Amino acid sequence: MRTSDLFKGQKVDIPCPKCGKKTPVDAGWLLKQGSVAKIKCKFCGEDFDVDTSEFKKSTEKAIKGIKKMFK
């Protein structure tokens, strides 16, 4: 199973650089994106890029920790 499938349907709040309000984004979708995800603020309509590398590293680290618990 892919990591993106495990997080499908889970929401991550991404703050807009223009208005500061948080737009909910599907975590599974975010993990499927390349190193940069294109987001549109649902409040002000601003299009902005999000660096996904740190989010991907954090989720992979969490998965490894969970796998260790079940060995």
N, CA, C, O and CB atoms as a CASP TS submission, in Angstrom:
PFRMAT TS
TARGET T0000
AUTHOR 0000-0000-0000
METHOD Language model
MODEL 1
PARENT N/A
ATOM      1  N   MET     1       0.851  -1.181   0.000  1.00  0.00           N
ATOM      2  CA  MET     1       0.000   0.000   0.000  1.00  0.00           C
ATOM      3  C   MET     1       0.895   1.241   0.000  1.00  0.00           C
ATOM      4  O   MET     1       1.896   1.304   0.714  1.00  0.00           O
ATOM      5  CB  MET     1      -0.968  -0.001   1.232  1.00  0.00           C
ATOM      6  N   ARG     2       0.520   2.201  -0.798  1.00  0.00           N
ATOM      7  CA  ARG     2       1.282   3.449  -0.869  1.00  0.00           C
ATOM      8  C   ARG     2       0.951   4.338   0.323  1.00  0.00           C
ATOM      9  O   ARG     2      -0.151   4.294   0.869  1.00  0.00           O
ATOM     10  CB  ARG     2       0.990   4.192  -2.190  1.00  0.00           C
ATOM     11  N   THR     3       1.927   5.140   0.708  1.00  0.00           N
ATOM     12  CA  THR     3       1.732   6.072   1.822  1.00  0.00           C
ATOM     13  C   THR     3       0.578   7.017   1.536  1.00  0.00           C
ATOM     14  O   THR     3      -0.200   7.338   2.434  1.00  0.00           O
ATOM     15  CB  THR     3       3.015   6.873   2.091  1.00  0.00           C
ATOM     16  N   SER     4       0.460   7.466   0.292  1.00  0.00           N
ATOM     17  CA  SER     4      -0.618   8.398  -0.059  1.00  0.00           C
ATOM     18  C   SER     4      -1.993   7.779   0.183  1.00  0.00           C
ATOM     19  O   SER     4      -2.938   8.489   0.526  1.00  0.00           O
ATOM     20  CB  SER     4      -0.491   8.827  -1.525  1.00  0.00           C
ATOM     21  N   ASP     5      -2.112   6.457   0.008  1.00  0.00           N
ATOM     22  CA  ASP     5      -3.390   5.777   0.251  1.00  0.00           C
ATOM     23  C   ASP     5      -3.744   5.763   1.738  1.00  0.00           C
ATOM     24  O   ASP     5      -4.915   5.858   2.105  1.00  0.00           O
ATOM     25  CB  ASP     5      -3.336   4.340  -0.285  1.00  0.00           C
ATOM     26  N   LEU     6      -2.725   5.644   2.587  1.00  0.00           N
ATOM     27  CA  LEU     6      -2.964   5.637   4.032  1.00  0.00           C
ATOM     28  C   LEU     6      -3.525   6.964   4.539  1.00  0.00           C
ATOM     29  O   LEU     6      -4.294   7.001   5.499  1.00  0.00           O
ATOM     30  CB  LEU     6      -1.676   5.318   4.767  1.00  0.00           C
ATOM     31  N   PHE     7      -3.128   8.050   3.880  1.00  0.00           N
ATOM     32  CA  PHE     7      -3.530   9.377   4.339  1.00  0.00           C
ATOM     33  C   PHE     7      -4.673   9.981   3.521  1.00  0.00           C
ATOM     34  O   PHE     7      -5.072  11.121   3.759  1.00  0.00           O
ATOM     35  CB  PHE     7      -2.345  10.302   4.299  1.00  0.00           C
ATOM     36  N   LYS     8      -5.196   9.226   2.564  1.00  0.00           N
ATOM     37  CA  LYS     8      -6.298   9.713   1.731  1.00  0.00           C
ATOM     38  C   LYS     8      -7.491  10.064   2.615  1.00  0.00           C
ATOM     39  O   LYS     8      -7.892   9.276   3.471  1.00  0.00           O
ATOM     40  CB  LYS     8      -6.700   8.654   0.667  1.00  0.00           C
ATOM     41  N   GLY     9      -8.047  11.236   2.406  1.00  0.00           N
ATOM     42  CA  GLY     9      -9.203  11.683   3.176  1.00  0.00           C
ATOM     43  C   GLY     9      -8.849  12.462   4.433  1.00  0.00           C
ATOM     44  O   GLY     9      -9.710  13.107   5.031  1.00  0.00           O
ATOM     45  N   GLN    10      -7.583  12.402   4.834  1.00  0.00           N
ATOM     46  CA  GLN    10      -7.139  13.176   6.006  1.00  0.00           C
ATOM     47  C   GLN    10      -6.817  14.594   5.549  1.00  0.00           C
ATOM     48  O   GLN    10      -6.186  14.784   4.509  1.00  0.00           O
ATOM     49  CB  GLN    10      -5.886  12.510   6.697  1.00  0.00           C
ATOM     50  N   LYS    11      -7.239  15.568   6.303  1.00  0.00           N
ATOM     51  CA  LYS    11      -7.039  16.959   5.907  1.00  0.00           C
ATOM     52  C   LYS    11      -5.830  17.576   6.607  1.00  0.00           C
ATOM     53  O   LYS    11      -5.567  17.330   7.784  1.00  0.00           O
ATOM     54  CB  LYS    11      -8.288  17.777   6.212  1.00  0.00           C
ATOM     55  N   VAL    12      -5.109  18.386   5.838  1.00  0.00           N
ATOM     56  CA  VAL    12      -3.989  19.173   6.342  1.00  0.00           C
ATOM     57  C   VAL    12      -4.337  20.627   6.046  1.00  0.00           C
ATOM     58  O   VAL    12      -4.687  20.958   4.914  1.00  0.00           O
ATOM     59  CB  VAL    12      -2.603  18.743   5.681  1.00  0.00           C
ATOM     60  N   ASP    13      -4.246  21.492   7.041  1.00  0.00           N
ATOM     61  CA  ASP    13      -4.550  22.907   6.845  1.00  0.00           C
ATOM     62  C   ASP    13      -3.298  23.646   6.393  1.00  0.00           C
ATOM     63  O   ASP    13      -2.288  23.671   7.096  1.00  0.00           O
ATOM     64  CB  ASP    13      -5.112  23.535   8.142  1.00  0.00           C
ATOM     65  N   ILE    14      -3.379  24.249   5.202  1.00  0.00           N
ATOM     66  CA  ILE    14      -2.256  24.986   4.621  1.00  0.00           C
ATOM     67  C   ILE    14      -2.583  26.476   4.674  1.00  0.00           C
ATOM     68  O   ILE    14      -3.580  26.905   4.093  1.00  0.00           O
ATOM     69  CB  ILE    14      -1.969  24.523   3.147  1.00  0.00           C
ATOM     70  N   PRO    15      -1.753  27.283   5.368  1.00  0.00           N
ATOM     71  CA  PRO    15      -2.027  28.718   5.446  1.00  0.00           C
ATOM     72  C   PRO    15      -1.710  29.434   4.129  1.00  0.00           C
ATOM     73  O   PRO    15      -0.700  29.158   3.482  1.00  0.00           O
ATOM     74  CB  PRO    15      -1.220  29.343   6.582  1.00  0.00           C
ATOM     75  N   CYS    16      -2.580  30.339   3.760  1.00  0.00           N
ATOM     76  CA  CYS    16      -2.397  31.143   2.550  1.00  0.00           C
ATOM     77  C   CYS    16      -1.378  32.253   2.839  1.00  0.00           C
ATOM     78  O   CYS    16      -1.484  32.935   3.858  1.00  0.00           O
ATOM     79  CB  CYS    16      -3.763  31.750   2.067  1.00  0.00           C
ATOM     80  N   PRO    17      -0.398  32.437   1.956  1.00  0.00           N
ATOM     81  CA  PRO    17       0.590  33.496   2.179  1.00  0.00           C
ATOM     82  C   PRO    17       0.005  34.908   2.015  1.00  0.00           C
ATOM     83  O   PRO    17       0.593  35.882   2.485  1.00  0.00           O
ATOM     84  CB  PRO    17       1.752  33.316   1.223  1.00  0.00           C
ATOM     85  N   LYS    18      -1.144  35.014   1.351  1.00  0.00           N
ATOM     86  CA  LYS    18      -1.747  36.332   1.123  1.00  0.00           C
ATOM     87  C   LYS    18      -2.678  36.736   2.266  1.00  0.00           C
ATOM     88  O   LYS    18      -2.506  37.804   2.855  1.00  0.00           O
ATOM     89  CB  LYS    18      -2.518  36.337  -0.197  1.00  0.00           C
ATOM     90  N   CYS    19      -3.664  35.890   2.585  1.00  0.00           N
ATOM     91  CA  CYS    19      -4.664  36.266   3.591  1.00  0.00           C
ATOM     92  C   CYS    19      -4.428  35.613   4.954  1.00  0.00           C
ATOM     93  O   CYS    19      -4.995  36.050   5.955  1.00  0.00           O
ATOM     94  CB  CYS    19      -6.041  35.899   3.097  1.00  0.00           C
ATOM     95  N   GLY    20      -3.588  34.562   4.997  1.00  0.00           N
ATOM     96  CA  GLY    20      -3.277  33.897   6.261  1.00  0.00           C
ATOM     97  C   GLY    20      -4.284  32.850   6.708  1.00  0.00           C
ATOM     98  O   GLY    20      -4.033  32.124   7.670  1.00  0.00           O
ATOM     99  N   LYS    21      -5.416  32.762   6.028  1.00  0.00           N
ATOM    100  CA  LYS    21      -6.411  31.751   6.402  1.00  0.00           C
ATOM    101  C   LYS    21      -5.955  30.378   5.924  1.00  0.00           C
ATOM    102  O   LYS    21      -5.188  30.263   4.968  1.00  0.00           O
ATOM    103  CB  LYS    21      -7.803  32.097   5.808  1.00  0.00           C
ATOM    104  N   LYS    22      -6.436  29.340   6.603  1.00  0.00           N
ATOM    105  CA  LYS    22      -5.986  27.980   6.309  1.00  0.00           C
ATOM    106  C   LYS    22      -6.962  27.249   5.396  1.00  0.00           C
ATOM    107  O   LYS    22      -8.158  27.160   5.676  1.00  0.00           O
ATOM    108  CB  LYS    22      -5.800  27.196   7.602  1.00  0.00           C
ATOM    109  N   THR    23      -6.424  26.732   4.302  1.00  0.00           N
ATOM    110  CA  THR    23      -7.203  25.953   3.350  1.00  0.00           C
ATOM    111  C   THR    23      -6.970  24.472   3.613  1.00  0.00           C
ATOM    112  O   THR    23      -5.822  24.029   3.618  1.00  0.00           O
ATOM    113  CB  THR    23      -6.832  26.322   1.890  1.00  0.00           C
ATOM    114  N   PRO    24      -8.032  23.691   3.833  1.00  0.00           N
ATOM    115  CA  PRO    24      -7.851  22.249   4.040  1.00  0.00           C
ATOM    116  C   PRO    24      -7.503  21.550   2.722  1.00  0.00           C
ATOM    117  O   PRO    24      -8.147  21.772   1.697  1.00  0.00           O
ATOM    118  CB  PRO    24      -9.129  21.625   4.652  1.00  0.00           C
ATOM    119  N   VAL    25      -6.478  20.709   2.772  1.00  0.00           N
ATOM    120  CA  VAL    25      -6.011  19.979   1.595  1.00  0.00           C
ATOM    121  C   VAL    25      -5.940  18.499   1.963  1.00  0.00           C
ATOM    122  O   VAL    25      -5.526  18.158   3.071  1.00  0.00           O
ATOM    123  CB  VAL    25      -4.613  20.514   1.098  1.00  0.00           C
ATOM    124  N   ASP    26      -6.335  17.625   1.054  1.00  0.00           N
ATOM    125  CA  ASP    26      -6.276  16.186   1.290  1.00  0.00           C
ATOM    126  C   ASP    26      -4.809  15.748   1.374  1.00  0.00           C
ATOM    127  O   ASP    26      -4.033  15.986   0.449  1.00  0.00           O
ATOM    128  CB  ASP    26      -7.025  15.405   0.164  1.00  0.00           C
ATOM    129  N   ALA    27      -4.440  15.113   2.476  1.00  0.00           N
ATOM    130  CA  ALA    27      -3.053  14.697   2.705  1.00  0.00           C
ATOM    131  C   ALA    27      -2.600  13.663   1.678  1.00  0.00           C
ATOM    132  O   ALA    27      -1.448  13.688   1.245  1.00  0.00           O
ATOM    133  CB  ALA    27      -2.897  14.128   4.117  1.00  0.00           C
ATOM    134  N   GLY    28      -3.488  12.760   1.285  1.00  0.00           N
ATOM    135  CA  GLY    28      -3.148  11.765   0.269  1.00  0.00           C
ATOM    136  C   GLY    28      -2.805  12.418  -1.055  1.00  0.00           C
ATOM    137  O   GLY    28      -1.844  12.028  -1.718  1.00  0.00           O
ATOM    138  N   TRP    29      -3.591  13.411  -1.438  1.00  0.00           N
ATOM    139  CA  TRP    29      -3.327  14.156  -2.674  1.00  0.00           C
ATOM    140  C   TRP    29      -1.992  14.877  -2.568  1.00  0.00           C
ATOM    141  O   TRP    29      -1.203  14.869  -3.514  1.00  0.00           O
ATOM    142  CB  TRP    29      -4.463  15.167  -2.964  1.00  0.00           C
ATOM    143  N   LEU    30      -1.737  15.498  -1.428  1.00  0.00           N
ATOM    144  CA  LEU    30      -0.503  16.253  -1.219  1.00  0.00           C
ATOM    145  C   LEU    30       0.717  15.346  -1.372  1.00  0.00           C
ATOM    146  O   LEU    30       1.728  15.754  -1.944  1.00  0.00           O
ATOM    147  CB  LEU    30      -0.504  16.913   0.171  1.00  0.00           C
ATOM    148  N   LEU    31       0.624  14.122  -0.865  1.00  0.00           N
ATOM    149  CA  LEU    31       1.739  13.177  -0.965  1.00  0.00           C
ATOM    150  C   LEU    31       1.987  12.706  -2.397  1.00  0.00           C
ATOM    151  O   LEU    31       3.102  12.306  -2.731  1.00  0.00           O
ATOM    152  CB  LEU    31       1.477  11.978  -0.077  1.00  0.00           C
ATOM    153  N   LYS    32       0.972  12.749  -3.234  1.00  0.00           N
ATOM    154  CA  LYS    32       1.120  12.324  -4.627  1.00  0.00           C
ATOM    155  C   LYS    32       1.749  13.400  -5.508  1.00  0.00           C
ATOM    156  O   LYS    32       2.188  13.110  -6.621  1.00  0.00           O
ATOM    157  CB  LYS    32      -0.229  11.935  -5.190  1.00  0.00           C
ATOM    158  N   GLN    33       1.794  14.627  -5.022  1.00  0.00           N
ATOM    159  CA  GLN    33       2.344  15.723  -5.805  1.00  0.00           C
ATOM    160  C   GLN    33       3.863  15.627  -5.861  1.00  0.00           C
ATOM    161  O   GLN    33       4.481  14.904  -5.079  1.00  0.00           O
ATOM    162  CB  GLN    33       1.914  17.073  -5.217  1.00  0.00           C
ATOM    163  N   GLY    34       4.447  16.354  -6.783  1.00  0.00           N
ATOM    164  CA  GLY    34       5.905  16.407  -6.877  1.00  0.00           C
ATOM    165  C   GLY    34       6.472  17.179  -5.698  1.00  0.00           C
ATOM    166  O   GLY    34       5.861  17.220  -4.630  1.00  0.00           O
ATOM    167  N   SER    35       7.618  17.781  -5.878  1.00  0.00           N
ATOM    168  CA  SER    35       8.247  18.519  -4.782  1.00  0.00           C
ATOM    169  C   SER    35       7.502  19.812  -4.458  1.00  0.00           C
ATOM    170  O   SER    35       7.692  20.398  -3.393  1.00  0.00           O
ATOM    171  CB  SER    35       9.694  18.834  -5.130  1.00  0.00           C
ATOM    172  N   VAL    36       6.651  20.251  -5.388  1.00  0.00           N
ATOM    173  CA  VAL    36       5.854  21.464  -5.180  1.00  0.00           C
ATOM    174  C   VAL    36       4.403  21.174  -5.559  1.00  0.00           C
ATOM    175  O   VAL    36       4.127  20.627  -6.627  1.00  0.00           O
ATOM    176  CB  VAL    36       6.419  22.661  -6.016  1.00  0.00           C
ATOM    177  N   ALA    37       3.482  21.548  -4.672  1.00  0.00           N
ATOM    178  CA  ALA    37       2.049  21.391  -4.949  1.00  0.00           C
ATOM    179  C   ALA    37       1.436  22.766  -5.187  1.00  0.00           C
ATOM    180  O   ALA    37       1.757  23.727  -4.488  1.00  0.00           O
ATOM    181  CB  ALA    37       1.323  20.657  -3.773  1.00  0.00           C
ATOM    182  N   LYS    38       0.568  22.852  -6.160  1.00  0.00           N
ATOM    183  CA  LYS    38      -0.151  24.097  -6.460  1.00  0.00           C
ATOM    184  C   LYS    38      -1.456  24.090  -5.671  1.00  0.00           C
ATOM    185  O   LYS    38      -2.268  23.175  -5.806  1.00  0.00           O
ATOM    186  CB  LYS    38      -0.426  24.249  -8.008  1.00  0.00           C
ATOM    187  N   ILE    39      -1.649  25.118  -4.846  1.00  0.00           N
ATOM    188  CA  ILE    39      -2.836  25.231  -3.994  1.00  0.00           C
ATOM    189  C   ILE    39      -3.569  26.523  -4.344  1.00  0.00           C
ATOM    190  O   ILE    39      -2.946  27.523  -4.702  1.00  0.00           O
ATOM    191  CB  ILE    39      -2.450  25.202  -2.476  1.00  0.00           C
ATOM    192  N   LYS    40      -4.900  26.492  -4.237  1.00  0.00           N
ATOM    193  CA  LYS    40      -5.713  27.699  -4.415  1.00  0.00           C
ATOM    194  C   LYS    40      -6.422  27.951  -3.095  1.00  0.00           C
ATOM    195  O   LYS    40      -7.138  27.083  -2.595  1.00  0.00           O
ATOM    196  CB  LYS    40      -6.745  27.550  -5.609  1.00  0.00           C
ATOM    197  N   CYS    41      -6.226  29.136  -2.530  1.00  0.00           N
ATOM    198  CA  CYS    41      -6.874  29.492  -1.273  1.00  0.00           C
ATOM    199  C   CYS    41      -8.384  29.537  -1.486  1.00  0.00           C
ATOM    200  O   CYS    41      -8.874  30.194  -2.405  1.00  0.00           O
ATOM    201  CB  CYS    41      -6.349  30.857  -0.740  1.00  0.00           C
ATOM    202  N   LYS    42      -9.112  28.831  -0.627  1.00  0.00           N
ATOM    203  CA  LYS    42     -10.572  28.799  -0.781  1.00  0.00           C
ATOM    204  C   LYS    42     -11.227  30.070  -0.257  1.00  0.00           C
ATOM    205  O   LYS    42     -12.430  30.265  -0.429  1.00  0.00           O
ATOM    206  CB  LYS    42     -11.150  27.590  -0.059  1.00  0.00           C
ATOM    207  N   PHE    43     -10.446  30.933   0.379  1.00  0.00           N
ATOM    208  CA  PHE    43     -10.994  32.171   0.931  1.00  0.00           C
ATOM    209  C   PHE    43     -10.762  33.373   0.015  1.00  0.00           C
ATOM    210  O   PHE    43     -11.704  34.100  -0.301  1.00  0.00           O
ATOM    211  CB  PHE    43     -10.385  32.443   2.291  1.00  0.00           C
ATOM    212  N   CYS    44      -9.508  33.588  -0.414  1.00  0.00           N
ATOM    213  CA  CYS    44      -9.215  34.773  -1.223  1.00  0.00           C
ATOM    214  C   CYS    44      -8.936  34.444  -2.687  1.00  0.00           C
ATOM    215  O   CYS    44      -8.830  35.349  -3.516  1.00  0.00           O
ATOM    216  CB  CYS    44      -8.034  35.506  -0.642  1.00  0.00           C
ATOM    217  N   GLY    45      -8.814  33.140  -3.014  1.00  0.00           N
ATOM    218  CA  GLY    45      -8.591  32.733  -4.397  1.00  0.00           C
ATOM    219  C   GLY    45      -7.142  32.790  -4.855  1.00  0.00           C
ATOM    220  O   GLY    45      -6.855  32.524  -6.022  1.00  0.00           O
ATOM    221  N   GLU    46      -6.230  33.128  -3.964  1.00  0.00           N
ATOM    222  CA  GLU    46      -4.804  33.206  -4.307  1.00  0.00           C
ATOM    223  C   GLU    46      -4.271  31.818  -4.685  1.00  0.00           C
ATOM    224  O   GLU    46      -4.524  30.835  -3.990  1.00  0.00           O
ATOM    225  CB  GLU    46      -3.989  33.792  -3.120  1.00  0.00           C
ATOM    226  N   ASP    47      -3.535  31.756  -5.792  1.00  0.00           N
ATOM    227  CA  ASP    47      -2.830  30.535  -6.173  1.00  0.00           C
ATOM    228  C   ASP    47      -1.432  30.614  -5.583  1.00  0.00           C
ATOM    229  O   ASP    47      -0.758  31.635  -5.721  1.00  0.00           O
ATOM    230  CB  ASP    47      -2.784  30.350  -7.735  1.00  0.00           C
ATOM    231  N   PHE    48      -0.986  29.536  -4.921  1.00  0.00           N
ATOM    232  CA  PHE    48       0.361  29.546  -4.348  1.00  0.00           C
ATOM    233  C   PHE    48       0.949  28.142  -4.350  1.00  0.00           C
ATOM    234  O   PHE    48       0.227  27.148  -4.439  1.00  0.00           O
ATOM    235  CB  PHE    48       0.339  30.113  -2.914  1.00  0.00           C
ATOM    236  N   ASP    49       2.260  28.082  -4.252  1.00  0.00           N
ATOM    237  CA  ASP    49       2.986  26.815  -4.259  1.00  0.00           C
ATOM    238  C   ASP    49       3.343  26.409  -2.838  1.00  0.00           C
ATOM    239  O   ASP    49       3.633  27.254  -1.991  1.00  0.00           O
ATOM    240  CB  ASP    49       4.256  26.918  -5.123  1.00  0.00           C
ATOM    241  N   VAL    50       3.317  25.104  -2.587  1.00  0.00           N
ATOM    242  CA  VAL    50       3.691  24.558  -1.287  1.00  0.00           C
ATOM    243  C   VAL    50       4.797  23.527  -1.505  1.00  0.00           C
ATOM    244  O   VAL    50       4.654  22.616  -2.321  1.00  0.00           O
ATOM    245  CB  VAL    50       2.454  23.919  -0.558  1.00  0.00           C
ATOM    246  N   ASP    51       5.892  23.676  -0.777  1.00  0.00           N
ATOM    247  CA  ASP    51       6.984  22.703  -0.818  1.00  0.00           C
ATOM    248  C   ASP    51       6.523  21.472  -0.036  1.00  0.00           C
ATOM    249  O   ASP    51       6.254  21.565   1.161  1.00  0.00           O
ATOM    250  CB  ASP    51       8.325  23.303  -0.221  1.00  0.00           C
ATOM    251  N   THR    52       6.434  20.340  -0.692  1.00  0.00           N
ATOM    252  CA  THR    52       5.903  19.124  -0.061  1.00  0.00           C
ATOM    253  C   THR    52       6.978  18.249   0.582  1.00  0.00           C
ATOM    254  O   THR    52       6.649  17.262   1.240  1.00  0.00           O
ATOM    255  CB  THR    52       5.155  18.313  -1.080  1.00  0.00           C
ATOM    256  N   SER    53       8.236  18.588   0.406  1.00  0.00           N
ATOM    257  CA  SER    53       9.320  17.698   0.852  1.00  0.00           C
ATOM    258  C   SER    53       9.309  17.437   2.357  1.00  0.00           C
ATOM    259  O   SER    53       9.490  16.293   2.773  1.00  0.00           O
ATOM    260  CB  SER    53      10.653  18.288   0.463  1.00  0.00           C
ATOM    261  N   GLU    54       9.105  18.448   3.171  1.00  0.00           N
ATOM    262  CA  GLU    54       9.113  18.256   4.626  1.00  0.00           C
ATOM    263  C   GLU    54       7.915  17.412   5.071  1.00  0.00           C
ATOM    264  O   GLU    54       8.040  16.562   5.952  1.00  0.00           O
ATOM    265  CB  GLU    54       9.101  19.621   5.350  1.00  0.00           C
ATOM    266  N   PHE    55       6.763  17.653   4.460  1.00  0.00           N
ATOM    267  CA  PHE    55       5.571  16.870   4.782  1.00  0.00           C
ATOM    268  C   PHE    55       5.790  15.398   4.435  1.00  0.00           C
ATOM    269  O   PHE    55       5.432  14.511   5.210  1.00  0.00           O
ATOM    270  CB  PHE    55       4.341  17.421   4.030  1.00  0.00           C
ATOM    271  N   LYS    56       6.378  15.145   3.267  1.00  0.00           N
ATOM    272  CA  LYS    56       6.649  13.771   2.844  1.00  0.00           C
ATOM    273  C   LYS    56       7.638  13.090   3.782  1.00  0.00           C
ATOM    274  O   LYS    56       7.450  11.927   4.139  1.00  0.00           O
ATOM    275  CB  LYS    56       7.189  13.751   1.411  1.00  0.00           C
ATOM    276  N   LYS    57       8.686  13.799   4.184  1.00  0.00           N
ATOM    277  CA  LYS    57       9.672  13.234   5.117  1.00  0.00           C
ATOM    278  C   LYS    57       9.017  12.880   6.451  1.00  0.00           C
ATOM    279  O   LYS    57       9.285  11.820   7.017  1.00  0.00           O
ATOM    280  CB  LYS    57      10.832  14.227   5.344  1.00  0.00           C
ATOM    281  N   SER    58       8.167  13.761   6.945  1.00  0.00           N
ATOM    282  CA  SER    58       7.501  13.528   8.233  1.00  0.00           C
ATOM    283  C   SER    58       6.583  12.316   8.184  1.00  0.00           C
ATOM    284  O   SER    58       6.554  11.522   9.124  1.00  0.00           O
ATOM    285  CB  SER    58       6.703  14.759   8.646  1.00  0.00           C
ATOM    286  N   THR    59       5.834  12.166   7.102  1.00  0.00           N
ATOM    287  CA  THR    59       4.922  11.028   7.008  1.00  0.00           C
ATOM    288  C   THR    59       5.693   9.719   6.860  1.00  0.00           C
ATOM    289  O   THR    59       5.302   8.705   7.438  1.00  0.00           O
ATOM    290  CB  THR    59       3.959  11.209   5.828  1.00  0.00           C
ATOM    291  N   GLU    60       6.776   9.730   6.099  1.00  0.00           N
ATOM    292  CA  GLU    60       7.592   8.518   5.948  1.00  0.00           C
ATOM    293  C   GLU    60       8.214   8.118   7.283  1.00  0.00           C
ATOM    294  O   GLU    60       8.288   6.932   7.607  1.00  0.00           O
ATOM    295  CB  GLU    60       8.698   8.735   4.892  1.00  0.00           C
ATOM    296  N   LYS    61       8.657   9.103   8.052  1.00  0.00           N
ATOM    297  CA  LYS    61       9.239   8.833   9.368  1.00  0.00           C
ATOM    298  C   LYS    61       8.186   8.216  10.296  1.00  0.00           C
ATOM    299  O   LYS    61       8.482   7.283  11.042  1.00  0.00           O
ATOM    300  CB  LYS    61       9.813  10.135   9.989  1.00  0.00           C
ATOM    301  N   ALA    62       6.970   8.738  10.246  1.00  0.00           N
ATOM    302  CA  ALA    62       5.882   8.206  11.075  1.00  0.00           C
ATOM    303  C   ALA    62       5.558   6.764  10.685  1.00  0.00           C
ATOM    304  O   ALA    62       5.344   5.920  11.555  1.00  0.00           O
ATOM    305  CB  ALA    62       4.621   9.087  10.944  1.00  0.00           C
ATOM    306  N   ILE    63       5.521   6.480   9.394  1.00  0.00           N
ATOM    307  CA  ILE    63       5.236   5.125   8.912  1.00  0.00           C
ATOM    308  C   ILE    63       6.325   4.155   9.382  1.00  0.00           C
ATOM    309  O   ILE    63       6.019   3.045   9.818  1.00  0.00           O
ATOM    310  CB  ILE    63       5.129   5.107   7.362  1.00  0.00           C
ATOM    311  N   LYS    64       7.583   4.566   9.295  1.00  0.00           N
ATOM    312  CA  LYS    64       8.689   3.704   9.750  1.00  0.00           C
ATOM    313  C   LYS    64       8.561   3.407  11.244  1.00  0.00           C
ATOM    314  O   LYS    64       8.801   2.281  11.679  1.00  0.00           O
ATOM    315  CB  LYS    64      10.056   4.371   9.457  1.00  0.00           C
ATOM    316  N   GLY    65       8.183   4.415  12.023  1.00  0.00           N
ATOM    317  CA  GLY    65       7.999   4.216  13.457  1.00  0.00           C
ATOM    318  C   GLY    65       6.885   3.232  13.763  1.00  0.00           C
ATOM    319  O   GLY    65       7.008   2.406  14.668  1.00  0.00           O
ATOM    320  N   ILE    66       5.808   3.318  13.016  1.00  0.00           N
ATOM    321  CA  ILE    66       4.679   2.401  13.205  1.00  0.00           C
ATOM    322  C   ILE    66       5.083   0.977  12.823  1.00  0.00           C
ATOM    323  O   ILE    66       4.734   0.021  13.516  1.00  0.00           O
ATOM    324  CB  ILE    66       3.459   2.857  12.366  1.00  0.00           C
ATOM    325  N   LYS    67       5.815   0.840  11.727  1.00  0.00           N
ATOM    326  CA  LYS    67       6.261  -0.491  11.294  1.00  0.00           C
ATOM    327  C   LYS    67       7.151  -1.143  12.349  1.00  0.00           C
ATOM    328  O   LYS    67       7.054  -2.349  12.576  1.00  0.00           O
ATOM    329  CB  LYS    67       7.016  -0.396   9.958  1.00  0.00           C
ATOM    330  N   LYS    68       8.015  -0.363  12.995  1.00  0.00           N
ATOM    331  CA  LYS    68       8.901  -0.893  14.038  1.00  0.00           C
ATOM    332  C   LYS    68       8.102  -1.442  15.216  1.00  0.00           C
ATOM    333  O   LYS    68       8.503  -2.428  15.834  1.00  0.00           O
ATOM    334  CB  LYS    68       9.868   0.197  14.523  1.00  0.00           C
ATOM    335  N   MET    69       6.982  -0.814  15.526  1.00  0.00           N
ATOM    336  CA  MET    69       6.154  -1.256  16.648  1.00  0.00           C
ATOM    337  C   MET    69       5.543  -2.634  16.402  1.00  0.00           C
ATOM    338  O   MET    69       5.237  -3.350  17.355  1.00  0.00           O
ATOM    339  CB  MET    69       5.050  -0.245  16.911  1.00  0.00           C
ATOM    340  N   PHE    70       5.365  -3.009  15.148  1.00  0.00           N
ATOM    341  CA  PHE    70       4.700  -4.269  14.823  1.00  0.00           C
ATOM    342  C   PHE    70       5.649  -5.364  14.348  1.00  0.00           C
ATOM    343  O   PHE    70       5.208  -6.365  13.784  1.00  0.00           O
ATOM    344  CB  PHE    70       3.667  -4.030  13.773  1.00  0.00           C
ATOM    345  N   LYS    71       6.949  -5.181  14.572  1.00  0.00           N
ATOM    346  CA  LYS    71       7.925  -6.220  14.193  1.00  0.00           C
ATOM    347  C   LYS    71       8.054  -7.229  15.286  1.00  0.00           C
ATOM    348  O   LYS    71       8.824  -8.181  15.160  1.00  0.00           O
ATOM    349  CB  LYS    71       9.293  -5.614  13.883  1.00  0.00           C
TER
END
